[in-house]
Amino acid sequence: MDNSLIIIASVSLIIWLYLLLFRGQFWRSNHKIDPEEISLTTYPSVCAVIPARNEADVLPISLKSLLNQDYSGDFQIILVDDQSDDGTEEVAQELAINCHQTERLTVISGQPLPPGWSGKLWAMEQGIAYIKEKNLQSDYILFTDADIEHHQTNLRELVGKSQQENLAMTSLMVSLRCQSIWEQFLIPAFVFFFEKLYPFSWVNNPNHKMAAAAGGCILIRLNILEQVGGLEIVRQALIDDCSLAAAVKSKLQETPENTPQGIWLGLSEKTRSLRPYDSLKSIWNMVARTAYTQLNYSPLLLLGTIMGLTLVYLVPPISLIWGLVMGKGLIASLGGITWLLMAISYLPTLFLYKTSPLWSISLPAIALLYLLMTLDSSLRHWRGKGGGWKGRVYSVDNLS
């Protein structure tokens, strides 16, 4: 019994040593755009495409932030009203008038959702179709969610980053709201887990196969989007951002003669999401919506995830407590050291979100909750209720 526990606790420690030393230093949370290093001599044309379904409450902040961007180049905004019933279109038009930017904003009414598309992707596709139909000649497309507030120079920094580093796609994981107790408990960990799954240093390495993006804020060259086949290639993807990033990076690696040489994903502290997650239920639903999708709807991957999360996050505190209670010093030491490494790795993310470092010791409990959310995600899928969002429910069947 003791030997088995020692082996399991040792494996958990080895895993954390690997994560800290050899997993692209994901835990440092240090991939950010430095505005001091951004310099633009020319300003390419940009079209922002915003899918909006019942977003009237957040547009006065989010859309206004785009209308007032400090960008000297041609910048157009296409807001696709995805059959809203809360006055989204009227609010958007009124904002453009109040900001004296009516020439910058175009609102188009979304068409009914066809088979094989997710709602957000279909709205984005209609925005791209409008750009082509009107021959707007945009160099870049900015895909952004309707609940994102962009700081005033965000577009200039994104374009500058793309131009200076010759990037095909530049994406920001915006700062998620972290005010309520549940947000402080769970939201920084959401970012931490995402960075662990997709180490940004690997994503940003043009020679590494790892690809990812954050759908709330993606700047992509229009010609590259067309080369990979447009949004059509990811039309069935609920995790569309990472799927698009994978397609772009694969295309770049297959055709190295392309001028753009890579993609980039970073963090932002100034561009932020307005979406509140005041309760456990709201965060639970946000995670459960796509967690099983991330596992490709595979029961084997689900089983592996359960075992992996248990070994990585739950074994250390269990080993420490068991060792202390039973007087097994070696087991307690292994568990304590591993838990300490885990807590230390979480600190940079907590500092990023300006939350108490004491939350670091709660990472095992947080991981347990995320594990339960993943299990719930699989149950929803098996019941045909997976991927619910904005009044729609998506499953493998209705996306095929």
Secondary structure, 3 states (H helix, E strand, C coil): CHHHHHHHHHHHHHHHHHHHHHCCCHHHCCCECCHHHCCCCCCCCEEEEEEECCCCCCHHHHHHHHHCCCCCCCEEEEEEECCCCCCHHHHHHHHHHHCCCCCCEEEEECCCCCCCCCHHHHHHHHHHHHHHHCCCCCCEEEEECCCEECCCCHHHHHHHHHHHHCEEEEEEEEECCCCCHHHHHHHHHHHHHHHHHCCHHHHCCCCCCCCCCCCCEEEEEHHHHHHCCHHHHHCCCCCHHHHHHHHHHHHHHHCCCCCCCEEEEEEEEEEEECCCCCCHHHHHHHHHCCHHHHCCCCHHHHHHHHHHHHHHHHHHHHHHHHHHHHCCHHHHHHHHHHHHHHHHHHHHHHHHCCCCHHHHHHHHHHHHHHHHHHHHHHHHHHCCCCCCECCECCCCHHHC
